[in-house]
Amino acid sequence: MTTESPRWFTSSYSDNGGQCIEVAANLATTHGVVPVRDSKNPNGPVLDIPADAFTLFVENVKAGEFTPGFDV
């Protein structure tokens, strides 16, 4: 368990009617993870994503690698 508290934030681009996530990027360097949670449920579960995987994901989003409306 970490003694450092996550500092949650939502992207300034998140004006989509509540379909947002929050991330705590402040733990990436010190703990190697980027916690992610549903902004509508801040007391709900948190997914800890390895920092390098999160960085790669963000790079791919910026590069347009994902199609809007993509279904998993």
PyMOL Python script that loads the backbone (N, CA, C, O; Angstrom):
from pymol import cmd

cmd.read_pdbstr("""\
ATOM      1  N   MET A   1       0.844  -1.188   0.000  1.00  0.00           N
ATOM      2  CA  MET A   1       0.000   0.000   0.000  1.00  0.00           C
ATOM      3  C   MET A   1       0.879   1.237   0.000  1.00  0.00           C
ATOM      4  O   MET A   1       1.873   1.308   0.723  1.00  0.00           O
ATOM      5  N   THR A   2       0.510   2.193  -0.801  1.00  0.00           N
ATOM      6  CA  THR A   2       1.294   3.411  -0.912  1.00  0.00           C
ATOM      7  C   THR A   2       0.912   4.431   0.152  1.00  0.00           C
ATOM      8  O   THR A   2      -0.242   4.501   0.574  1.00  0.00           O
ATOM      9  N   THR A   3       1.883   5.212   0.576  1.00  0.00           N
ATOM     10  CA  THR A   3       1.595   6.282   1.521  1.00  0.00           C
ATOM     11  C   THR A   3       1.322   7.590   0.794  1.00  0.00           C
ATOM     12  O   THR A   3       0.840   8.549   1.398  1.00  0.00           O
ATOM     13  N   GLU A   4       1.626   7.635  -0.494  1.00  0.00           N
ATOM     14  CA  GLU A   4       1.369   8.818  -1.301  1.00  0.00           C
ATOM     15  C   GLU A   4      -0.068   8.762  -1.816  1.00  0.00           C
ATOM     16  O   GLU A   4      -0.500   7.747  -2.361  1.00  0.00           O
ATOM     17  N   SER A   5      -0.797   9.850  -1.641  1.00  0.00           N
ATOM     18  CA  SER A   5      -2.189   9.884  -2.087  1.00  0.00           C
ATOM     19  C   SER A   5      -2.289  10.193  -3.572  1.00  0.00           C
ATOM     20  O   SER A   5      -1.567  11.053  -4.076  1.00  0.00           O
ATOM     21  N   PRO A   6      -3.165   9.508  -4.268  1.00  0.00           N
ATOM     22  CA  PRO A   6      -3.373   9.836  -5.676  1.00  0.00           C
ATOM     23  C   PRO A   6      -4.024  11.207  -5.811  1.00  0.00           C
ATOM     24  O   PRO A   6      -4.917  11.560  -5.041  1.00  0.00           O
ATOM     25  N   ARG A   7      -3.570  11.969  -6.791  1.00  0.00           N
ATOM     26  CA  ARG A   7      -4.184  13.258  -7.110  1.00  0.00           C
ATOM     27  C   ARG A   7      -4.982  13.054  -8.396  1.00  0.00           C
ATOM     28  O   ARG A   7      -4.424  13.050  -9.493  1.00  0.00           O
ATOM     29  N   TRP A   8      -6.272  12.888  -8.245  1.00  0.00           N
ATOM     30  CA  TRP A   8      -7.157  12.547  -9.355  1.00  0.00           C
ATOM     31  C   TRP A   8      -7.447  13.755 -10.228  1.00  0.00           C
ATOM     32  O   TRP A   8      -7.620  14.868  -9.730  1.00  0.00           O
ATOM     33  N   PHE A   9      -7.498  13.528 -11.538  1.00  0.00           N
ATOM     34  CA  PHE A   9      -7.948  14.579 -12.445  1.00  0.00           C
ATOM     35  C   PHE A   9      -8.656  13.963 -13.635  1.00  0.00           C
ATOM     36  O   PHE A   9      -8.430  12.810 -14.001  1.00  0.00           O
ATOM     37  N   THR A  10      -9.517  14.769 -14.223  1.00  0.00           N
ATOM     38  CA  THR A  10     -10.239  14.405 -15.433  1.00  0.00           C
ATOM     39  C   THR A  10      -9.762  15.339 -16.532  1.00  0.00           C
ATOM     40  O   THR A  10      -9.539  16.524 -16.283  1.00  0.00           O
ATOM     41  N   SER A  11      -9.606  14.832 -17.719  1.00  0.00           N
ATOM     42  CA  SER A  11      -9.145  15.629 -18.844  1.00  0.00           C
ATOM     43  C   SER A  11     -10.034  16.840 -19.076  1.00  0.00           C
ATOM     44  O   SER A  11     -11.248  16.780 -18.877  1.00  0.00           O
ATOM     45  N   SER A  12      -9.423  17.937 -19.497  1.00  0.00           N
ATOM     46  CA  SER A  12     -10.194  19.127 -19.838  1.00  0.00           C
ATOM     47  C   SER A  12     -11.055  18.885 -21.075  1.00  0.00           C
ATOM     48  O   SER A  12     -11.965  19.667 -21.350  1.00  0.00           O
ATOM     49  N   TYR A  13     -10.789  17.827 -21.818  1.00  0.00           N
ATOM     50  CA  TYR A  13     -11.577  17.461 -22.992  1.00  0.00           C
ATOM     51  C   TYR A  13     -12.818  16.648 -22.608  1.00  0.00           C
ATOM     52  O   TYR A  13     -13.627  16.314 -23.474  1.00  0.00           O
ATOM     53  N   SER A  14     -12.975  16.331 -21.339  1.00  0.00           N
ATOM     54  CA  SER A  14     -14.062  15.458 -20.891  1.00  0.00           C
ATOM     55  C   SER A  14     -15.327  16.257 -20.606  1.00  0.00           C
ATOM     56  O   SER A  14     -15.674  16.503 -19.450  1.00  0.00           O
ATOM     57  N   ASP A  15     -15.992  16.648 -21.645  1.00  0.00           N
ATOM     58  CA  ASP A  15     -17.277  17.326 -21.531  1.00  0.00           C
ATOM     59  C   ASP A  15     -18.287  16.541 -22.347  1.00  0.00           C
ATOM     60  O   ASP A  15     -18.921  17.061 -23.265  1.00  0.00           O
ATOM     61  N   ASN A  16     -18.419  15.255 -21.977  1.00  0.00           N
ATOM     62  CA  ASN A  16     -19.220  14.361 -22.806  1.00  0.00           C
ATOM     63  C   ASN A  16     -20.402  13.748 -22.066  1.00  0.00           C
ATOM     64  O   ASN A  16     -20.815  12.632 -22.380  1.00  0.00           O
ATOM     65  N   GLY A  17     -20.941  14.451 -21.105  1.00  0.00           N
ATOM     66  CA  GLY A  17     -22.123  13.950 -20.427  1.00  0.00           C
ATOM     67  C   GLY A  17     -21.859  12.903 -19.367  1.00  0.00           C
ATOM     68  O   GLY A  17     -22.746  12.099 -19.080  1.00  0.00           O
ATOM     69  N   GLY A  18     -20.690  12.879 -18.779  1.00  0.00           N
ATOM     70  CA  GLY A  18     -20.414  11.992 -17.667  1.00  0.00           C
ATOM     71  C   GLY A  18     -19.757  10.673 -18.008  1.00  0.00           C
ATOM     72  O   GLY A  18     -19.597   9.831 -17.124  1.00  0.00           O
ATOM     73  N   GLN A  19     -19.374  10.461 -19.238  1.00  0.00           N
ATOM     74  CA  GLN A  19     -18.700   9.229 -19.629  1.00  0.00           C
ATOM     75  C   GLN A  19     -17.193   9.431 -19.514  1.00  0.00           C
ATOM     76  O   GLN A  19     -16.473   9.352 -20.510  1.00  0.00           O
ATOM     77  N   CYS A  20     -16.720   9.689 -18.301  1.00  0.00           N
ATOM     78  CA  CYS A  20     -15.319  10.068 -18.095  1.00  0.00           C
ATOM     79  C   CYS A  20     -14.609   9.107 -17.150  1.00  0.00           C
ATOM     80  O   CYS A  20     -15.226   8.386 -16.365  1.00  0.00           O
ATOM     81  N   ILE A  21     -13.313   9.131 -17.261  1.00  0.00           N
ATOM     82  CA  ILE A  21     -12.477   8.466 -16.274  1.00  0.00           C
ATOM     83  C   ILE A  21     -11.605   9.521 -15.613  1.00  0.00           C
ATOM     84  O   ILE A  21     -11.420  10.617 -16.143  1.00  0.00           O
ATOM     85  N   GLU A  22     -11.081   9.179 -14.463  1.00  0.00           N
ATOM     86  CA  GLU A  22     -10.105  10.015 -13.773  1.00  0.00           C
ATOM     87  C   GLU A  22      -8.818   9.220 -13.658  1.00  0.00           C
ATOM     88  O   GLU A  22      -8.849   8.000 -13.495  1.00  0.00           O
ATOM     89  N   VAL A  23      -7.694   9.903 -13.742  1.00  0.00           N
ATOM     90  CA  VAL A  23      -6.393   9.265 -13.582  1.00  0.00           C
ATOM     91  C   VAL A  23      -5.611   9.991 -12.510  1.00  0.00           C
ATOM     92  O   VAL A  23      -5.851  11.167 -12.235  1.00  0.00           O
ATOM     93  N   ALA A  24      -4.674   9.281 -11.905  1.00  0.00           N
ATOM     94  CA  ALA A  24      -3.778   9.863 -10.899  1.00  0.00           C
ATOM     95  C   ALA A  24      -2.351   9.657 -11.393  1.00  0.00           C
ATOM     96  O   ALA A  24      -1.646   8.750 -10.951  1.00  0.00           O
ATOM     97  N   ALA A  25      -1.946  10.513 -12.312  1.00  0.00           N
ATOM     98  CA  ALA A  25      -0.635  10.367 -12.942  1.00  0.00           C
ATOM     99  C   ALA A  25       0.528  10.641 -11.991  1.00  0.00           C
ATOM    100  O   ALA A  25       1.672  10.315 -12.309  1.00  0.00           O
ATOM    101  N   ASN A  26       0.255  11.230 -10.837  1.00  0.00           N
ATOM    102  CA  ASN A  26       1.333  11.546  -9.904  1.00  0.00           C
ATOM    103  C   ASN A  26       2.020  10.302  -9.333  1.00  0.00           C
ATOM    104  O   ASN A  26       3.090  10.418  -8.735  1.00  0.00           O
ATOM    105  N   LEU A  27       1.437   9.130  -9.502  1.00  0.00           N
ATOM    106  CA  LEU A  27       2.045   7.904  -8.967  1.00  0.00           C
ATOM    107  C   LEU A  27       2.889   7.165 -10.003  1.00  0.00           C
ATOM    108  O   LEU A  27       3.509   6.149  -9.687  1.00  0.00           O
ATOM    109  N   ALA A  28       2.916   7.669 -11.238  1.00  0.00           N
ATOM    110  CA  ALA A  28       3.631   6.976 -12.307  1.00  0.00           C
ATOM    111  C   ALA A  28       5.121   6.848 -12.020  1.00  0.00           C
ATOM    112  O   ALA A  28       5.686   5.765 -12.171  1.00  0.00           O
ATOM    113  N   THR A  29       5.752   7.914 -11.616  1.00  0.00           N
ATOM    114  CA  THR A  29       7.197   7.893 -11.383  1.00  0.00           C
ATOM    115  C   THR A  29       7.565   7.149 -10.109  1.00  0.00           C
ATOM    116  O   THR A  29       8.492   6.340 -10.108  1.00  0.00           O
ATOM    117  N   THR A  30       6.854   7.413  -9.041  1.00  0.00           N
ATOM    118  CA  THR A  30       7.228   6.840  -7.744  1.00  0.00           C
ATOM    119  C   THR A  30       6.784   5.396  -7.551  1.00  0.00           C
ATOM    120  O   THR A  30       7.425   4.642  -6.818  1.00  0.00           O
ATOM    121  N   HIS A  31       5.682   5.002  -8.209  1.00  0.00           N
ATOM    122  CA  HIS A  31       5.138   3.654  -7.991  1.00  0.00           C
ATOM    123  C   HIS A  31       5.002   2.832  -9.260  1.00  0.00           C
ATOM    124  O   HIS A  31       4.686   1.644  -9.198  1.00  0.00           O
ATOM    125  N   GLY A  32       5.238   3.451 -10.411  1.00  0.00           N
ATOM    126  CA  GLY A  32       5.193   2.713 -11.672  1.00  0.00           C
ATOM    127  C   GLY A  32       3.810   2.356 -12.155  1.00  0.00           C
ATOM    128  O   GLY A  32       3.661   1.497 -13.023  1.00  0.00           O
ATOM    129  N   VAL A  33       2.778   3.008 -11.603  1.00  0.00           N
ATOM    130  CA  VAL A  33       1.404   2.742 -12.024  1.00  0.00           C
ATOM    131  C   VAL A  33       0.659   4.053 -12.233  1.00  0.00           C
ATOM    132  O   VAL A  33       1.012   5.093 -11.679  1.00  0.00           O
ATOM    133  N   VAL A  34      -0.390   3.966 -13.057  1.00  0.00           N
ATOM    134  CA  VAL A  34      -1.318   5.081 -13.230  1.00  0.00           C
ATOM    135  C   VAL A  34      -2.696   4.549 -12.842  1.00  0.00           C
ATOM    136  O   VAL A  34      -3.324   3.825 -13.615  1.00  0.00           O
ATOM    137  N   PRO A  35      -3.166   4.909 -11.643  1.00  0.00           N
ATOM    138  CA  PRO A  35      -4.500   4.473 -11.236  1.00  0.00           C
ATOM    139  C   PRO A  35      -5.567   5.152 -12.099  1.00  0.00           C
ATOM    140  O   PRO A  35      -5.445   6.327 -12.446  1.00  0.00           O
ATOM    141  N   VAL A  36      -6.612   4.398 -12.439  1.00  0.00           N
ATOM    142  CA  VAL A  36      -7.718   4.891 -13.255  1.00  0.00           C
ATOM    143  C   VAL A  36      -9.010   4.487 -12.557  1.00  0.00           C
ATOM    144  O   VAL A  36      -9.126   3.377 -12.039  1.00  0.00           O
ATOM    145  N   ARG A  37      -9.989   5.409 -12.546  1.00  0.00           N
ATOM    146  CA  ARG A  37     -11.292   5.093 -11.954  1.00  0.00           C
ATOM    147  C   ARG A  37     -12.401   5.797 -12.737  1.00  0.00           C
ATOM    148  O   ARG A  37     -12.141   6.718 -13.512  1.00  0.00           O
ATOM    149  N   ASP A  38     -13.615   5.357 -12.526  1.00  0.00           N
ATOM    150  CA  ASP A  38     -14.802   5.947 -13.133  1.00  0.00           C
ATOM    151  C   ASP A  38     -15.128   7.234 -12.394  1.00  0.00           C
ATOM    152  O   ASP A  38     -15.292   7.226 -11.174  1.00  0.00           O
ATOM    153  N   SER A  39     -15.223   8.337 -13.121  1.00  0.00           N
ATOM    154  CA  SER A  39     -15.477   9.624 -12.465  1.00  0.00           C
ATOM    155  C   SER A  39     -16.850   9.674 -11.801  1.00  0.00           C
ATOM    156  O   SER A  39     -17.053  10.466 -10.880  1.00  0.00           O
ATOM    157  N   LYS A  40     -17.793   8.849 -12.243  1.00  0.00           N
ATOM    158  CA  LYS A  40     -19.118   8.823 -11.634  1.00  0.00           C
ATOM    159  C   LYS A  40     -19.144   8.023 -10.336  1.00  0.00           C
ATOM    160  O   LYS A  40     -20.103   8.114  -9.571  1.00  0.00           O
ATOM    161  N   ASN A  41     -18.105   7.248 -10.087  1.00  0.00           N
ATOM    162  CA  ASN A  41     -18.066   6.385  -8.907  1.00  0.00           C
ATOM    163  C   ASN A  41     -16.692   6.485  -8.241  1.00  0.00           C
ATOM    164  O   ASN A  41     -15.925   5.523  -8.274  1.00  0.00           O
ATOM    165  N   PRO A  42     -16.369   7.631  -7.639  1.00  0.00           N
ATOM    166  CA  PRO A  42     -15.034   7.828  -7.075  1.00  0.00           C
ATOM    167  C   PRO A  42     -14.692   6.891  -5.914  1.00  0.00           C
ATOM    168  O   PRO A  42     -13.519   6.735  -5.574  1.00  0.00           O
ATOM    169  N   ASN A  43     -15.687   6.277  -5.312  1.00  0.00           N
ATOM    170  CA  ASN A  43     -15.424   5.320  -4.231  1.00  0.00           C
ATOM    171  C   ASN A  43     -15.416   3.883  -4.724  1.00  0.00           C
ATOM    172  O   ASN A  43     -15.275   2.948  -3.936  1.00  0.00           O
ATOM    173  N   GLY A  44     -15.565   3.713  -6.024  1.00  0.00           N
ATOM    174  CA  GLY A  44     -15.595   2.379  -6.616  1.00  0.00           C
ATOM    175  C   GLY A  44     -14.206   1.834  -6.867  1.00  0.00           C
ATOM    176  O   GLY A  44     -13.224   2.357  -6.341  1.00  0.00           O
ATOM    177  N   PRO A  45     -14.119   0.786  -7.666  1.00  0.00           N
ATOM    178  CA  PRO A  45     -12.838   0.134  -7.921  1.00  0.00           C
ATOM    179  C   PRO A  45     -11.869   1.030  -8.693  1.00  0.00           C
ATOM    180  O   PRO A  45     -12.270   1.920  -9.442  1.00  0.00           O
ATOM    181  N   VAL A  46     -10.597   0.764  -8.484  1.00  0.00           N
ATOM    182  CA  VAL A  46      -9.514   1.476  -9.162  1.00  0.00           C
ATOM    183  C   VAL A  46      -8.687   0.452  -9.922  1.00  0.00           C
ATOM    184  O   VAL A  46      -8.339  -0.600  -9.386  1.00  0.00           O
ATOM    185  N   LEU A  47      -8.379   0.762 -11.158  1.00  0.00           N
ATOM    186  CA  LEU A  47      -7.544  -0.094 -11.978  1.00  0.00           C
ATOM    187  C   LEU A  47      -6.148   0.519 -12.035  1.00  0.00           C
ATOM    188  O   LEU A  47      -5.988   1.640 -12.518  1.00  0.00           O
ATOM    189  N   ASP A  48      -5.141  -0.198 -11.551  1.00  0.00           N
ATOM    190  CA  ASP A  48      -3.754   0.280 -11.604  1.00  0.00           C
ATOM    191  C   ASP A  48      -3.114  -0.219 -12.889  1.00  0.00           C
ATOM    192  O   ASP A  48      -2.865  -1.414 -13.048  1.00  0.00           O
ATOM    193  N   ILE A  49      -2.851   0.706 -13.804  1.00  0.00           N
ATOM    194  CA  ILE A  49      -2.254   0.366 -15.090  1.00  0.00           C
ATOM    195  C   ILE A  49      -0.759   0.643 -15.025  1.00  0.00           C
ATOM    196  O   ILE A  49      -0.357   1.716 -14.576  1.00  0.00           O
ATOM    197  N   PRO A  50       0.076  -0.298 -15.462  1.00  0.00           N
ATOM    198  CA  PRO A  50       1.521  -0.029 -15.479  1.00  0.00           C
ATOM    199  C   PRO A  50       1.803   1.260 -16.254  1.00  0.00           C
ATOM    200  O   PRO A  50       1.232   1.487 -17.321  1.00  0.00           O
ATOM    201  N   ALA A  51       2.678   2.090 -15.717  1.00  0.00           N
ATOM    202  CA  ALA A  51       2.951   3.406 -16.297  1.00  0.00           C
ATOM    203  C   ALA A  51       3.390   3.318 -17.756  1.00  0.00           C
ATOM    204  O   ALA A  51       2.965   4.136 -18.573  1.00  0.00           O
ATOM    205  N   ASP A  52       4.225   2.351 -18.098  1.00  0.00           N
ATOM    206  CA  ASP A  52       4.681   2.251 -19.485  1.00  0.00           C
ATOM    207  C   ASP A  52       3.534   1.882 -20.428  1.00  0.00           C
ATOM    208  O   ASP A  52       3.496   2.357 -21.563  1.00  0.00           O
ATOM    209  N   ALA A  53       2.610   1.049 -19.979  1.00  0.00           N
ATOM    210  CA  ALA A  53       1.451   0.687 -20.792  1.00  0.00           C
ATOM    211  C   ALA A  53       0.521   1.887 -20.965  1.00  0.00           C
ATOM    212  O   ALA A  53      -0.029   2.094 -22.047  1.00  0.00           O
ATOM    213  N   PHE A  54       0.345   2.669 -19.914  1.00  0.00           N
ATOM    214  CA  PHE A  54      -0.507   3.855 -20.009  1.00  0.00           C
ATOM    215  C   PHE A  54       0.106   4.880 -20.962  1.00  0.00           C
ATOM    216  O   PHE A  54      -0.605   5.497 -21.756  1.00  0.00           O
ATOM    217  N   THR A  55       1.415   5.058 -20.884  1.00  0.00           N
ATOM    218  CA  THR A  55       2.111   5.979 -21.783  1.00  0.00           C
ATOM    219  C   THR A  55       1.928   5.551 -23.236  1.00  0.00           C
ATOM    220  O   THR A  55       1.654   6.384 -24.101  1.00  0.00           O
ATOM    221  N   LEU A  56       2.076   4.273 -23.503  1.00  0.00           N
ATOM    222  CA  LEU A  56       1.894   3.750 -24.859  1.00  0.00           C
ATOM    223  C   LEU A  56       0.457   3.960 -25.332  1.00  0.00           C
ATOM    224  O   LEU A  56       0.236   4.331 -26.485  1.00  0.00           O
ATOM    225  N   PHE A  57      -0.508   3.729 -24.467  1.00  0.00           N
ATOM    226  CA  PHE A  57      -1.908   3.950 -24.800  1.00  0.00           C
ATOM    227  C   PHE A  57      -2.146   5.411 -25.196  1.00  0.00           C
ATOM    228  O   PHE A  57      -2.767   5.680 -26.224  1.00  0.00           O
ATOM    229  N   VAL A  58      -1.657   6.347 -24.390  1.00  0.00           N
ATOM    230  CA  VAL A  58      -1.846   7.774 -24.677  1.00  0.00           C
ATOM    231  C   VAL A  58      -1.171   8.150 -25.998  1.00  0.00           C
ATOM    232  O   VAL A  58      -1.744   8.896 -26.792  1.00  0.00           O
ATOM    233  N   GLU A  59       0.028   7.645 -26.236  1.00  0.00           N
ATOM    234  CA  GLU A  59       0.723   7.919 -27.499  1.00  0.00           C
ATOM    235  C   GLU A  59      -0.091   7.419 -28.690  1.00  0.00           C
ATOM    236  O   GLU A  59      -0.187   8.106 -29.707  1.00  0.00           O
ATOM    237  N   ASN A  60      -0.674   6.231 -28.570  1.00  0.00           N
ATOM    238  CA  ASN A  60      -1.478   5.675 -29.651  1.00  0.00           C
ATOM    239  C   ASN A  60      -2.766   6.456 -29.876  1.00  0.00           C
ATOM    240  O   ASN A  60      -3.197   6.623 -31.017  1.00  0.00           O
ATOM    241  N   VAL A  61      -3.381   6.933 -28.802  1.00  0.00           N
ATOM    242  CA  VAL A  61      -4.575   7.773 -28.944  1.00  0.00           C
ATOM    243  C   VAL A  61      -4.213   9.051 -29.693  1.00  0.00           C
ATOM    244  O   VAL A  61      -4.915   9.447 -30.624  1.00  0.00           O
ATOM    245  N   LYS A  62      -3.124   9.695 -29.293  1.00  0.00           N
ATOM    246  CA  LYS A  62      -2.691  10.932 -29.949  1.00  0.00           C
ATOM    247  C   LYS A  62      -2.349  10.703 -31.419  1.00  0.00           C
ATOM    248  O   LYS A  62      -2.523  11.600 -32.243  1.00  0.00           O
ATOM    249  N   ALA A  63      -1.868   9.521 -31.747  1.00  0.00           N
ATOM    250  CA  ALA A  63      -1.498   9.198 -33.125  1.00  0.00           C
ATOM    251  C   ALA A  63      -2.703   8.779 -33.970  1.00  0.00           C
ATOM    252  O   ALA A  63      -2.565   8.510 -35.163  1.00  0.00           O
ATOM    253  N   GLY A  64      -3.891   8.725 -33.347  1.00  0.00           N
ATOM    254  CA  GLY A  64      -5.091   8.355 -34.092  1.00  0.00           C
ATOM    255  C   GLY A  64      -5.229   6.870 -34.346  1.00  0.00           C
ATOM    256  O   GLY A  64      -5.894   6.462 -35.299  1.00  0.00           O
ATOM    257  N   GLU A  65      -4.617   6.062 -33.514  1.00  0.00           N
ATOM    258  CA  GLU A  65      -4.642   4.613 -33.713  1.00  0.00           C
ATOM    259  C   GLU A  65      -5.987   3.968 -33.377  1.00  0.00           C
ATOM    260  O   GLU A  65      -6.221   2.809 -33.721  1.00  0.00           O
ATOM    261  N   PHE A  66      -6.864   4.707 -32.711  1.00  0.00           N
ATOM    262  CA  PHE A  66      -8.151   4.137 -32.308  1.00  0.00           C
ATOM    263  C   PHE A  66      -9.268   4.832 -33.058  1.00  0.00           C
ATOM    264  O   PHE A  66      -9.263   6.056 -33.195  1.00  0.00           O
ATOM    265  N   THR A  67     -10.220   4.064 -33.539  1.00  0.00           N
ATOM    266  CA  THR A  67     -11.349   4.602 -34.287  1.00  0.00           C
ATOM    267  C   THR A  67     -12.464   4.951 -33.312  1.00  0.00           C
ATOM    268  O   THR A  67     -12.809   4.133 -32.459  1.00  0.00           O
ATOM    269  N   PRO A  68     -13.041   6.157 -33.421  1.00  0.00           N
ATOM    270  CA  PRO A  68     -14.186   6.490 -32.569  1.00  0.00           C
ATOM    271  C   PRO A  68     -15.292   5.449 -32.743  1.00  0.00           C
ATOM    272  O   PRO A  68     -15.590   5.024 -33.860  1.00  0.00           O
ATOM    273  N   GLY A  69     -15.888   5.051 -31.641  1.00  0.00           N
ATOM    274  CA  GLY A  69     -16.943   4.050 -31.692  1.00  0.00           C
ATOM    275  C   GLY A  69     -16.441   2.630 -31.748  1.00  0.00           C
ATOM    276  O   GLY A  69     -17.220   1.706 -31.981  1.00  0.00           O
ATOM    277  N   PHE A  70     -15.142   2.435 -31.536  1.00  0.00           N
ATOM    278  CA  PHE A  70     -14.538   1.108 -31.565  1.00  0.00           C
ATOM    279  C   PHE A  70     -15.138   0.240 -30.475  1.00  0.00           C
ATOM    280  O   PHE A  70     -15.188   0.644 -29.313  1.00  0.00           O
ATOM    281  N   ASP A  71     -15.590  -0.946 -30.840  1.00  0.00           N
ATOM    282  CA  ASP A  71     -16.141  -1.895 -29.864  1.00  0.00           C
ATOM    283  C   ASP A  71     -15.128  -2.987 -29.602  1.00  0.00           C
ATOM    284  O   ASP A  71     -14.504  -3.512 -30.523  1.00  0.00           O
ATOM    285  N   VAL A  72     -14.975  -3.320 -28.337  1.00  0.00           N
ATOM    286  CA  VAL A  72     -14.063  -4.386 -27.950  1.00  0.00           C
ATOM    287  C   VAL A  72     -14.762  -5.703 -28.042  1.00  0.00           C
ATOM    288  O   VAL A  72     -14.164  -6.740 -27.757  1.00  0.00           O
TER     289      VAL A  72
END
""", "prot")
cmd.dss("prot")
cmd.show_as("cartoon", "prot")
cmd.util.cbc("prot")
cmd.orient("prot")
